[in-house]
């Protein structure tokens, strides 16, 4: 289901993506990929506060996924929660995520340091 949801999201069919991700969650409510998929849908829609909610749940379900940490940080950045974004980018860097350094530079421009 999550692969179907991701394919639908990439083609811009947010309703189909949402259905697929929710079906995956109905089968297993701690499905990190489905939770992050819903976060991505909300992010793409410009609903950044809701994206944060789903991304937080995804990170809680799968805390060692650096990509989830980056995407949660991006959602925090969009809602101006810069210290929270930095914390997620730091954790992504600790996990070895390649995009963390660039994101840290971006957030440091906002908060200093």
VMD Tcl script that builds the backbone (N, CA, C; Angstrom):
set m [mol new atoms 339]
animate dup $m
set s [atomselect $m all]
$s set {name element resname resid chain x y z} {
  {N N UNK 1 A 0.806 -1.203 0.000}
  {CA C UNK 1 A 0.000 0.000 0.000}
  {C C UNK 1 A 0.853 1.274 0.000}
  {N N UNK 2 A 1.952 1.248 0.746}
  {CA C UNK 2 A 2.745 2.471 0.816}
  {C C UNK 2 A 3.386 2.796 -0.532}
  {N N UNK 3 A 3.766 1.763 -1.295}
  {CA C UNK 3 A 4.336 2.020 -2.620}
  {C C UNK 3 A 3.287 2.632 -3.540}
  {N N UNK 4 A 2.059 2.141 -3.451}
  {CA C UNK 4 A 0.971 2.720 -4.239}
  {C C UNK 4 A 0.737 4.168 -3.829}
  {N N UNK 5 A 0.761 4.414 -2.535}
  {CA C UNK 5 A 0.559 5.767 -2.027}
  {C C UNK 5 A 1.641 6.713 -2.499}
  {N N UNK 6 A 2.873 6.242 -2.464}
  {CA C UNK 6 A 3.980 7.091 -2.907}
  {C C UNK 6 A 3.884 7.382 -4.402}
  {N N UNK 7 A 3.522 6.378 -5.180}
  {CA C UNK 7 A 3.368 6.584 -6.624}
  {C C UNK 7 A 2.262 7.607 -6.897}
  {N N UNK 8 A 1.151 7.502 -6.187}
  {CA C UNK 8 A 0.043 8.449 -6.362}
  {C C UNK 8 A 0.471 9.857 -5.959}
  {N N UNK 9 A 1.195 9.973 -4.854}
  {CA C UNK 9 A 1.659 11.289 -4.404}
  {C C UNK 9 A 2.574 11.922 -5.436}
  {N N UNK 10 A 3.462 11.131 -5.991}
  {CA C UNK 10 A 4.416 11.667 -6.978}
  {C C UNK 10 A 3.731 12.145 -8.252}
  {N N UNK 11 A 2.610 11.541 -8.568}
  {CA C UNK 11 A 1.898 12.008 -9.767}
  {C C UNK 11 A 0.875 13.089 -9.426}
  {N N UNK 12 A 0.836 13.486 -8.135}
  {CA C UNK 12 A -0.027 14.583 -7.728}
  {C C UNK 12 A -1.442 14.188 -7.366}
  {N N UNK 13 A -1.707 12.884 -7.276}
  {CA C UNK 13 A -3.038 12.405 -6.905}
  {C C UNK 13 A -3.070 12.221 -5.394}
  {N N UNK 14 A -3.223 13.341 -4.681}
  {CA C UNK 14 A -3.123 13.316 -3.232}
  {C C UNK 14 A -4.244 12.506 -2.582}
  {N N UNK 15 A -5.427 12.521 -3.164}
  {CA C UNK 15 A -6.544 11.765 -2.586}
  {C C UNK 15 A -6.252 10.266 -2.634}
  {N N UNK 16 A -5.751 9.783 -3.768}
  {CA C UNK 16 A -5.417 8.359 -3.885}
  {C C UNK 16 A -4.257 8.002 -2.955}
  {N N UNK 17 A -3.298 8.904 -2.841}
  {CA C UNK 17 A -2.162 8.670 -1.946}
  {C C UNK 17 A -2.640 8.553 -0.508}
  {N N UNK 18 A -3.491 9.464 -0.120}
  {CA C UNK 18 A -4.028 9.465 1.239}
  {C C UNK 18 A -4.775 8.156 1.534}
  {N N UNK 19 A -5.581 7.715 0.581}
  {CA C UNK 19 A -6.324 6.454 0.755}
  {C C UNK 19 A -5.360 5.288 0.955}
  {N N UNK 20 A -4.344 5.214 0.110}
  {CA C UNK 20 A -3.397 4.093 0.193}
  {C C UNK 20 A -2.630 4.119 1.513}
  {N N UNK 21 A -2.171 5.288 1.917}
  {CA C UNK 21 A -1.432 5.375 3.180}
  {C C UNK 21 A -2.331 5.042 4.365}
  {N N UNK 22 A -3.575 5.491 4.325}
  {CA C UNK 22 A -4.501 5.183 5.412}
  {C C UNK 22 A -4.852 3.701 5.453}
  {N N UNK 23 A -4.919 3.055 4.291}
  {CA C UNK 23 A -5.152 1.609 4.271}
  {C C UNK 23 A -3.971 0.876 4.904}
  {N N UNK 24 A -2.768 1.342 4.609}
  {CA C UNK 24 A -1.580 0.733 5.211}
  {C C UNK 24 A -1.597 0.917 6.732}
  {N N UNK 25 A -2.026 2.085 7.182}
  {CA C UNK 25 A -2.115 2.336 8.628}
  {C C UNK 25 A -3.208 1.510 9.288}
  {N N UNK 26 A -4.270 1.232 8.549}
  {CA C UNK 26 A -5.338 0.400 9.098}
  {C C UNK 26 A -4.814 -1.010 9.381}
  {N N UNK 27 A -3.881 -1.465 8.569}
  {CA C UNK 27 A -3.292 -2.789 8.761}
  {C C UNK 27 A -2.271 -2.787 9.896}
  {N N UNK 28 A -1.549 -1.665 10.041}
  {CA C UNK 28 A -0.520 -1.539 11.085}
  {C C UNK 28 A -0.350 -0.065 11.407}
  {N N UNK 29 A -0.825 0.352 12.585}
  {CA C UNK 29 A -0.901 1.780 12.886}
  {C C UNK 29 A 0.448 2.426 13.212}
  {N N UNK 30 A 1.519 1.646 13.255}
  {CA C UNK 30 A 2.860 2.216 13.459}
  {C C UNK 30 A 3.701 2.068 12.192}
  {N N UNK 31 A 3.047 2.046 11.055}
  {CA C UNK 31 A 3.738 1.930 9.772}
  {C C UNK 31 A 4.413 3.274 9.474}
  {N N UNK 32 A 5.711 3.328 9.713}
  {CA C UNK 32 A 6.448 4.575 9.540}
  {C C UNK 32 A 6.377 5.122 8.126}
  {N N UNK 33 A 6.463 4.249 7.138}
  {CA C UNK 33 A 6.420 4.701 5.744}
  {C C UNK 33 A 5.068 5.329 5.416}
  {N N UNK 34 A 3.987 4.734 5.925}
  {CA C UNK 34 A 2.650 5.289 5.668}
  {C C UNK 34 A 2.476 6.618 6.388}
  {N N UNK 35 A 2.963 6.695 7.625}
  {CA C UNK 35 A 2.875 7.955 8.365}
  {C C UNK 35 A 3.670 9.055 7.669}
  {N N UNK 36 A 4.872 8.713 7.218}
  {CA C UNK 36 A 5.674 9.719 6.520}
  {C C UNK 36 A 5.043 10.063 5.181}
  {N N UNK 37 A 4.413 9.097 4.550}
  {CA C UNK 37 A 3.707 9.379 3.304}
  {C C UNK 37 A 2.593 10.398 3.503}
  {N N UNK 38 A 1.844 10.237 4.590}
  {CA C UNK 38 A 0.791 11.215 4.896}
  {C C UNK 38 A 1.400 12.577 5.203}
  {N N UNK 39 A 2.534 12.577 5.884}
  {CA C UNK 39 A 3.233 13.844 6.138}
  {C C UNK 39 A 3.626 14.505 4.821}
  {N N UNK 40 A 4.158 13.704 3.903}
  {CA C UNK 40 A 4.572 14.254 2.602}
  {C C UNK 40 A 3.389 14.822 1.825}
  {N N UNK 41 A 2.249 14.136 1.882}
  {CA C UNK 41 A 1.042 14.637 1.209}
  {C C UNK 41 A 0.659 15.993 1.786}
  {N N UNK 42 A 0.621 16.084 3.109}
  {CA C UNK 42 A 0.257 17.349 3.750}
  {C C UNK 42 A 1.287 18.436 3.454}
  {N N UNK 43 A 2.548 18.063 3.441}
  {CA C UNK 43 A 3.611 19.021 3.108}
  {C C UNK 43 A 3.407 19.551 1.691}
  {N N UNK 44 A 3.161 18.627 0.763}
  {CA C UNK 44 A 2.955 19.018 -0.635}
  {C C UNK 44 A 1.729 19.916 -0.805}
  {N N UNK 45 A 0.747 19.723 0.038}
  {CA C UNK 45 A -0.463 20.552 0.005}
  {C C UNK 45 A -0.246 21.918 0.668}
  {N N UNK 46 A 0.881 22.067 1.351}
  {CA C UNK 46 A 1.137 23.307 2.080}
  {C C UNK 46 A 0.538 23.318 3.469}
  {N N UNK 47 A 0.123 22.157 3.950}
  {CA C UNK 47 A -0.451 22.012 5.298}
  {C C UNK 47 A 0.675 21.568 6.234}
  {N N UNK 48 A 1.552 22.501 6.561}
  {CA C UNK 48 A 2.782 22.155 7.249}
  {C C UNK 48 A 2.569 21.720 8.698}
  {N N UNK 49 A 1.600 22.311 9.396}
  {CA C UNK 49 A 1.328 21.887 10.774}
  {C C UNK 49 A 0.888 20.424 10.808}
  {N N UNK 50 A 0.032 20.037 9.862}
  {CA C UNK 50 A -0.413 18.643 9.807}
  {C C UNK 50 A 0.737 17.739 9.370}
  {N N UNK 51 A 1.605 18.231 8.501}
  {CA C UNK 51 A 2.778 17.455 8.101}
  {C C UNK 51 A 3.649 17.147 9.314}
  {N N UNK 52 A 3.792 18.127 10.205}
  {CA C UNK 52 A 4.570 17.923 11.432}
  {C C UNK 52 A 3.977 16.779 12.252}
  {N N UNK 53 A 2.660 16.782 12.412}
  {CA C UNK 53 A 1.998 15.759 13.236}
  {C C UNK 53 A 2.306 14.358 12.710}
  {N N UNK 54 A 2.148 14.149 11.421}
  {CA C UNK 54 A 2.412 12.825 10.846}
  {C C UNK 54 A 3.900 12.487 10.878}
  {N N UNK 55 A 4.756 13.460 10.606}
  {CA C UNK 55 A 6.202 13.208 10.616}
  {C C UNK 55 A 6.686 12.859 12.022}
  {N N UNK 56 A 6.142 13.522 13.035}
  {CA C UNK 56 A 6.506 13.184 14.416}
  {C C UNK 56 A 6.141 11.735 14.722}
  {N N UNK 57 A 4.968 11.320 14.282}
  {CA C UNK 57 A 4.538 9.929 14.509}
  {C C UNK 57 A 5.435 8.949 13.747}
  {N N UNK 58 A 5.835 9.321 12.535}
  {CA C UNK 58 A 6.709 8.446 11.746}
  {C C UNK 58 A 8.070 8.290 12.426}
  {N N UNK 59 A 8.623 9.396 12.912}
  {CA C UNK 59 A 9.923 9.341 13.594}
  {C C UNK 59 A 9.809 8.533 14.880}
  {N N UNK 60 A 8.700 8.673 15.566}
  {CA C UNK 60 A 8.499 7.888 16.790}
  {C C UNK 60 A 8.452 6.397 16.455}
  {N N UNK 61 A 7.834 6.054 15.334}
  {CA C UNK 61 A 7.730 4.655 14.907}
  {C C UNK 61 A 9.072 4.104 14.434}
  {N N UNK 62 A 9.866 4.955 13.776}
  {CA C UNK 62 A 11.145 4.509 13.217}
  {C C UNK 62 A 12.220 5.567 13.467}
  {N N UNK 63 A 12.703 5.664 14.712}
  {CA C UNK 63 A 13.622 6.748 15.084}
  {C C UNK 63 A 15.000 6.699 14.435}
  {N N UNK 64 A 15.377 5.591 13.871}
  {CA C UNK 64 A 16.713 5.472 13.283}
  {C C UNK 64 A 16.754 5.754 11.784}
  {N N UNK 65 A 15.634 6.203 11.223}
  {CA C UNK 65 A 15.594 6.528 9.792}
  {C C UNK 65 A 15.971 7.991 9.594}
  {N N UNK 66 A 17.168 8.200 9.097}
  {CA C UNK 66 A 17.664 9.562 8.885}
  {C C UNK 66 A 16.793 10.367 7.949}
  {N N UNK 67 A 16.249 9.719 6.929}
  {CA C UNK 67 A 15.402 10.429 5.977}
  {C C UNK 67 A 14.148 10.964 6.662}
  {N N UNK 68 A 13.593 10.199 7.590}
  {CA C UNK 68 A 12.420 10.668 8.337}
  {C C UNK 68 A 12.796 11.889 9.170}
  {N N UNK 69 A 13.995 11.866 9.760}
  {CA C UNK 69 A 14.459 12.997 10.568}
  {C C UNK 69 A 14.596 14.256 9.703}
  {N N UNK 70 A 15.118 14.090 8.488}
  {CA C UNK 70 A 15.252 15.230 7.566}
  {C C UNK 70 A 13.876 15.800 7.241}
  {N N UNK 71 A 12.935 14.929 6.922}
  {CA C UNK 71 A 11.611 15.401 6.523}
  {C C UNK 71 A 10.853 16.033 7.681}
  {N N UNK 72 A 11.033 15.499 8.903}
  {CA C UNK 72 A 10.436 16.146 10.070}
  {C C UNK 72 A 11.091 17.509 10.274}
  {N N UNK 73 A 12.398 17.578 10.128}
  {CA C UNK 73 A 13.088 18.863 10.240}
  {C C UNK 73 A 12.582 19.863 9.216}
  {N N UNK 74 A 12.346 19.408 8.000}
  {CA C UNK 74 A 11.826 20.294 6.955}
  {C C UNK 74 A 10.437 20.828 7.317}
  {N N UNK 75 A 9.611 19.959 7.886}
  {CA C UNK 75 A 8.272 20.399 8.299}
  {C C UNK 75 A 8.383 21.412 9.444}
  {N N UNK 76 A 9.256 21.136 10.417}
  {CA C UNK 76 A 9.473 22.101 11.495}
  {C C UNK 76 A 9.964 23.435 10.931}
  {N N UNK 77 A 10.858 23.375 9.961}
  {CA C UNK 77 A 11.399 24.596 9.355}
  {C C UNK 77 A 10.269 25.431 8.748}
  {N N UNK 78 A 9.352 24.768 8.072}
  {CA C UNK 78 A 8.247 25.484 7.413}
  {C C UNK 78 A 7.313 26.165 8.409}
  {N N UNK 79 A 7.205 25.625 9.625}
  {CA C UNK 79 A 6.342 26.240 10.635}
  {C C UNK 79 A 7.166 27.090 11.613}
  {N N UNK 80 A 8.384 27.421 11.186}
  {CA C UNK 80 A 9.271 28.337 11.906}
  {C C UNK 80 A 9.746 27.801 13.255}
  {N N UNK 81 A 9.745 26.500 13.406}
  {CA C UNK 81 A 10.259 25.870 14.629}
  {C C UNK 81 A 11.726 25.507 14.386}
  {N N UNK 82 A 12.534 26.538 14.249}
  {CA C UNK 82 A 13.925 26.349 13.847}
  {C C UNK 82 A 14.748 25.518 14.824}
  {N N UNK 83 A 14.642 25.727 16.147}
  {CA C UNK 83 A 15.410 24.866 17.051}
  {C C UNK 83 A 15.020 23.384 16.931}
  {N N UNK 84 A 13.729 23.116 16.737}
  {CA C UNK 84 A 13.284 21.734 16.549}
  {C C UNK 84 A 13.817 21.170 15.234}
  {N N UNK 85 A 13.817 21.996 14.194}
  {CA C UNK 85 A 14.371 21.563 12.907}
  {C C UNK 85 A 15.846 21.218 13.072}
  {N N UNK 86 A 16.584 22.086 13.744}
  {CA C UNK 86 A 18.016 21.846 13.950}
  {C C UNK 86 A 18.241 20.532 14.699}
  {N N UNK 87 A 17.434 20.283 15.712}
  {CA C UNK 87 A 17.564 19.048 16.479}
  {C C UNK 87 A 17.383 17.817 15.581}
  {N N UNK 88 A 16.396 17.864 14.699}
  {CA C UNK 88 A 16.168 16.734 13.793}
  {C C UNK 88 A 17.301 16.592 12.779}
  {N N UNK 89 A 17.779 17.709 12.262}
  {CA C UNK 89 A 18.898 17.653 11.320}
  {C C UNK 89 A 20.158 17.123 12.009}
  {N N UNK 90 A 20.374 17.526 13.260}
  {CA C UNK 90 A 21.508 16.998 14.025}
  {C C UNK 90 A 21.408 15.481 14.159}
  {N N UNK 91 A 20.210 14.995 14.477}
  {CA C UNK 91 A 20.016 13.553 14.631}
  {C C UNK 91 A 20.210 12.840 13.296}
  {N N UNK 92 A 19.761 13.466 12.218}
  {CA C UNK 92 A 19.956 12.875 10.894}
  {C C UNK 92 A 21.453 12.802 10.576}
  {N N UNK 93 A 22.200 13.844 10.962}
  {CA C UNK 93 A 23.649 13.844 10.743}
  {C C UNK 93 A 24.303 12.709 11.532}
  {N N UNK 94 A 23.872 12.522 12.772}
  {CA C UNK 94 A 24.401 11.429 13.592}
  {C C UNK 94 A 24.131 10.074 12.950}
  {N N UNK 95 A 23.013 9.976 12.249}
  {CA C UNK 95 A 22.658 8.733 11.560}
  {C C UNK 95 A 23.345 8.615 10.198}
  {N N UNK 96 A 24.121 9.631 9.833}
  {CA C UNK 96 A 24.885 9.585 8.592}
  {C C UNK 96 A 24.141 10.023 7.349}
  {N N UNK 97 A 23.059 10.774 7.507}
  {CA C UNK 97 A 22.289 11.199 6.337}
  {C C UNK 97 A 23.045 12.280 5.566}
  {N N UNK 98 A 23.158 12.091 4.267}
  {CA C UNK 98 A 23.955 12.974 3.408}
  {C C UNK 98 A 23.410 14.400 3.325}
  {N N UNK 99 A 22.115 14.577 3.467}
  {CA C UNK 99 A 21.526 15.914 3.307}
  {C C UNK 99 A 21.546 16.744 4.597}
  {N N UNK 100 A 21.965 16.148 5.703}
  {CA C UNK 100 A 21.880 16.826 6.996}
  {C C UNK 100 A 22.740 18.090 7.047}
  {N N UNK 101 A 23.943 18.044 6.533}
  {CA C UNK 101 A 24.843 19.200 6.641}
  {C C UNK 101 A 24.268 20.427 5.956}
  {N N UNK 102 A 23.730 20.262 4.768}
  {CA C UNK 102 A 23.131 21.384 4.048}
  {C C UNK 102 A 21.929 21.953 4.780}
  {N N UNK 103 A 21.123 21.068 5.347}
  {CA C UNK 103 A 19.960 21.521 6.102}
  {C C UNK 103 A 20.400 22.269 7.362}
  {N N UNK 104 A 21.451 21.779 8.024}
  {CA C UNK 104 A 21.962 22.463 9.213}
  {C C UNK 104 A 22.452 23.860 8.875}
  {N N UNK 105 A 23.119 23.995 7.742}
  {CA C UNK 105 A 23.581 25.334 7.319}
  {C C UNK 105 A 22.392 26.267 7.143}
  {N N UNK 106 A 21.338 25.755 6.517}
  {CA C UNK 106 A 20.140 26.566 6.244}
  {C C UNK 106 A 19.473 27.030 7.544}
  {N N UNK 107 A 19.344 26.115 8.507}
  {CA C UNK 107 A 18.659 26.482 9.747}
  {C C UNK 107 A 19.548 27.387 10.610}
  {N N UNK 108 A 20.845 27.201 10.528}
  {CA C UNK 108 A 21.754 28.055 11.298}
  {C C UNK 108 A 21.711 29.505 10.816}
  {N N UNK 109 A 21.406 29.694 9.535}
  {CA C UNK 109 A 21.228 31.057 9.011}
  {C C UNK 109 A 20.049 31.748 9.697}
  {N N UNK 110 A 19.042 30.954 10.085}
  {CA C UNK 110 A 17.853 31.514 10.726}
  {C C UNK 110 A 18.059 31.782 12.209}
  {N N UNK 111 A 18.789 30.881 12.872}
  {CA C UNK 111 A 18.898 30.992 14.334}
  {C C UNK 111 A 20.290 31.381 14.814}
  {N N UNK 112 A 21.242 31.439 13.893}
  {CA C UNK 112 A 22.609 31.748 14.302}
  {C C UNK 112 A 23.316 30.497 14.776}
  {N N UNK 113 A 24.638 30.601 14.882}
  {CA C UNK 113 A 25.417 29.477 15.377}
  {C C UNK 113 A 25.953 28.669 14.263}
}
mol reanalyze $m
mol bondsrecalc $m
mol representation Tube
mol addrep $m
